[in-house]
Amino acid sequence: MTVLRYFITSKAKRTVLKLFLADIDSTFYTREVARLTGEPLNAVRRELGYMEKAGLLRSHMLGNLKYFEVVRDFPFLAEWRKIILRTPEEPVAATGQHTHTVNKLKVRDKSLEEAIVPGTRVIMERQSAPAGTADAALATLGQAPARSVAGITQHLAEQFKDISSITLVLIHGEAAISTEIPRDGVDLLVVGDVSEGDLLQLLGGVEDETGVKINLRRMTRSDFDYRNVRGDPFVRRIWSEKKLVVKARH
C-alpha cells in the first residue's frame, strides 16, 4: 500500500481496512484483528473505534468478545474496496532471522490463530507438532496424491480421519465443481478445536508434498455453530453451493 500511506498516514488503519474490505462477509473480534494484521492491540482498538463511529463497521457482543463487521450499505463501499484492495503492497521488512515464506497457505482462523490476510505476504516460522499431544496424528503425512481434486480430497481425508478435535472439513468453491486442481488452489473449511501448530504442520506438509495451494478458513466449533444459527453469509453460501465432504462428524 505504498501510495495509500500518503493519504492514510496510519499504518494500522490501512491494514485494518484491508482486512475488513477483503472479506466483507466476515466478523472479527478485537484481538483477532490484531493477530491477523500484526498491529499493536491498542492501535487496533483505536482504529476499530474510529471506523465504527464513521459508520463503516458495526459491533456486537458475544460472550466477553466484541465482534466487528462491515456495514454493507456504507456509502461508497464498493469504491473504497477498489482503492484499498488494488493498491500495491508495502514491502515486507527483512528481519535477519531464519524464516520460511508462507506464500501458498492462506489461513483464516476464527479463534486466536495466526492468519495470513488475503492478498498479503506473511513471513513466519514453521512450527513442529509437539510429540505426545492428542493431535500428534496431524504430524504424520501419507504419500503424495495425484494432482486432482479426487486425489487431494482422499489425501486430506486420510490426514483428518483420526483427529477427534476436528469435526468438519469441506472443500468448497471452484475445486468442488472441478476434476482438476484450480490454479488458485483448493478452498478448505476446517471446523474444530485443534492447536495452531498442528494444523499448520499438517497443511504446510500437504502443500510441500503436493504443490497444491490450500486456502484455509478455520473456525472453532462454537463459532461455526453461532454463525450457522445467525445466518452468516459465508456459512449460508457453504450450505447452498456444491461442496466435497472430507470429514463430517459435526
C-alpha positions in Angstrom: 0.0 0.0 0.0 2.8 2.4 -0.9 0.6 5.2 -2.4 -2.0 4.9 0.3 0.4 5.8 3.1 0.5 9.4 1.8 -3.3 9.7 2.1 -4.0 7.3 5.1 -1.0 8.0 7.3 -1.8 5.4 10.0 -0.4 2.0 9.0 -2.7 0.4 11.5 -5.7 2.0 9.8 -4.5 0.8 6.3 -4.0 -2.8 7.4 -7.3 -3.0 9.4 -9.2 -1.5 6.5 -7.7 -4.1 4.1 -8.6 -7.0 6.4 -12.3 -6.0 6.6 -12.7 -4.9 3.0 -11.0 -8.1 1.7 -13.7 -10.2 3.4 -16.8 -8.1 4.0 -18.9 -11.1 4.8 -16.9 -12.0 8.0 -16.8 -10.7 11.6 -13.7 -10.3 13.7 -13.1 -9.7 17.3 -10.5 -7.2 18.5 -7.6 -9.4 19.5 -8.2 -11.5 16.3 -7.8 -8.3 14.2 -4.5 -7.6 16.0 -3.2 -11.1 15.2 -4.4 -11.1 11.6 -2.9 -7.7 10.9 0.2 -7.8 13.1 -0.7 -4.4 14.5 -0.5 -3.4 18.2 -3.7 -4.2 20.2 -4.1 -0.6 21.4 -3.8 0.8 17.8 -6.3 -1.8 16.6 -8.8 -0.8 19.3 -8.4 2.8 18.4 -8.9 2.3 14.6 -11.9 0.0 15.1 -13.5 2.7 17.3 -12.9 5.3 14.6 -14.3 3.1 11.9 -17.4 2.3 14.0 -18.0 6.0 14.6 -17.6 6.6 10.9 -20.3 4.0 10.2 -18.1 1.7 8.2 -18.2 -1.0 10.9 -20.7 -2.1 13.5 -20.2 -4.2 16.6 -22.0 -6.7 18.8 -21.0 -8.6 21.9 -20.8 -12.4 22.0 -19.9 -13.6 25.5 -17.0 -11.4 26.5 -15.8 -10.7 22.9 -16.7 -7.7 20.8 -17.2 -8.6 17.2 -16.9 -6.1 14.3 -18.4 -6.4 10.8 -18.7 -4.2 7.7 -21.9 -2.2 7.2 -22.8 -3.4 3.8 -24.8 -0.2 2.9 -22.0 2.1 3.9 -21.7 4.9 1.2 -19.1 4.3 -1.5 -18.2 0.9 0.0 -17.5 -0.6 -3.5 -15.2 2.3 -4.4 -13.4 2.0 -1.1 -12.8 -1.7 -1.8 -11.4 -1.0 -5.2 -9.0 1.6 -3.9 -7.8 -0.4 -0.8 -7.6 -3.8 -2.4 -6.0 -2.8 -5.7 -3.2 -0.6 -4.2 0.2 -2.3 -4.3 1.5 -3.8 -1.1 4.1 -2.2 1.1 7.4 -4.1 1.2 7.9 -6.6 4.0 10.9 -5.6 6.1 13.7 -8.1 6.4 14.3 -9.4 9.9 17.6 -11.1 9.6 16.1 -14.1 11.2 15.8 -17.6 9.5 12.2 -17.9 8.4 10.1 -19.6 5.9 8.0 -17.6 3.5 4.4 -19.0 3.6 3.2 -17.8 0.2 0.8 -20.6 -0.5 -1.1 -21.4 2.7 -3.8 -18.8 3.3 -5.2 -19.1 6.8 -8.4 -17.7 8.0 -8.8 -18.7 11.7 -11.8 -17.7 13.6 -10.2 -18.2 17.0 -6.8 -16.8 18.2 -4.7 -18.5 15.5 -2.1 -16.7 13.3 -3.5 -16.0 9.9 -2.5 -14.8 6.5 -4.6 -11.9 5.4 -5.9 -12.4 1.8 -3.7 -10.5 -0.5 -0.7 -10.2 1.8 2.6 -12.0 2.1 3.5 -13.2 5.6 6.8 -14.4 6.9 6.6 -16.8 9.8 8.4 -19.6 11.5 7.2 -23.2 10.7 6.1 -24.9 13.9 6.5 -28.6 14.5 3.8 -30.5 16.2 4.6 -31.4 19.9 5.2 -35.1 20.4 2.7 -36.9 22.5 -0.2 -34.4 22.1 -3.8 -35.6 21.3 -3.3 -34.2 17.8 0.0 -35.8 17.2 -1.6 -37.7 14.2 -1.5 -34.4 12.3 2.2 -34.6 12.1 2.1 -37.8 10.1 1.7 -37.4 6.3 0.9 -40.1 3.8 2.1 -40.5 0.2 1.7 -37.5 -2.1 -1.7 -37.8 -4.0 -2.2 -37.2 -7.7 -2.8 -33.6 -8.6 -6.5 -33.9 -8.9 -9.5 -32.9 -6.8 -10.3 -36.5 -6.0 -6.7 -37.2 -5.1 -6.3 -34.3 -2.7 -9.8 -35.0 -1.2 -8.7 -38.6 -0.4 -5.3 -37.5 0.9 -6.9 -34.9 3.2 -9.5 -37.4 4.4 -6.7 -39.7 5.5 -4.9 -37.0 7.4 -8.0 -35.8 9.3 -9.9 -39.1 9.9 -8.3 -39.9 13.3 -8.2 -36.4 14.7 -11.2 -36.2 17.0 -10.9 -32.5 17.7 -11.7 -31.7 14.1 -15.4 -32.4 13.3 -16.0 -30.9 9.9 -13.8 -30.5 6.8 -15.2 -29.3 3.5 -13.7 -28.5 0.1 -15.8 -25.6 -1.4 -15.5 -23.1 -4.2 -14.2 -23.8 -7.6 -12.4 -27.1 -6.6 -15.8 -28.6 -5.5 -17.1 -28.4 -9.1 -13.8 -29.3 -10.8 -11.9 -32.5 -11.5 -8.5 -30.8 -11.7 -7.0 -28.6 -9.1 -7.9 -24.9 -9.9 -5.0 -22.5 -10.5 -5.8 -20.7 -7.3 -5.7 -23.9 -5.2 -8.2 -25.7 -3.0 -10.6 -23.8 -0.7 -10.8 -25.7 2.6 -13.1 -25.1 5.6 -11.9 -26.8 8.8 -14.1 -26.7 11.9 -12.7 -27.9 15.2 -10.7 -27.2 18.3 -7.2 -28.1 17.2 -3.9 -26.5 18.1 -2.4 -23.9 15.7 0.9 -25.6 15.4 -0.5 -29.0 14.5 -2.9 -27.6 11.9 -0.2 -25.5 10.2 2.2 -28.5 10.3 -0.4 -30.7 8.5 -1.4 -28.3 5.8 2.1 -27.0 5.2 3.2 -30.6 4.7 0.4 -31.2 2.3 1.3 -28.2 0.3 5.0 -29.0 0.3 4.4 -32.6 -0.8 1.8 -32.0 -3.5 2.4 -28.4 -4.7 -1.3 -27.7 -4.2 -2.2 -24.4 -2.5 -4.6 -24.8 0.4 -6.7 -21.8 1.1 -7.8 -22.4 4.6 -10.7 -21.0 6.5 -10.8 -22.3 10.1 -13.5 -21.9 12.7 -13.9 -23.3 16.2 -17.0 -25.5 16.8 -18.7 -22.8 18.9 -18.0 -20.1 16.3 -19.3 -22.2 13.4 -22.5 -23.1 15.3 -23.0 -19.4 16.2 -22.5 -18.3 12.6 -24.8 -21.1 11.4 -27.7 -20.0 13.6 -27.1 -16.3 12.9 -27.3 -16.9 9.1 -23.7 -15.8 8.4 -23.3 -15.2 4.6 -20.2 -17.4 4.3 -21.8 -20.4 6.1 -25.1 -19.9 4.2 -23.1 -19.9 1.0 -21.3 -23.1 2.0 -24.6 -24.9 2.6 -26.2 -23.7 -0.6 -23.3 -24.5 -3.0 -21.8 -27.8 -4.1 -19.1 -29.0 -1.7 -16.9 -32.0 -1.1 -17.0 -33.6 2.3 -13.6 -34.5 3.6 -14.8 -35.2 7.1 -18.2 -34.8 8.8 -18.8 -35.5 12.4 -20.3 -32.2 13.5 
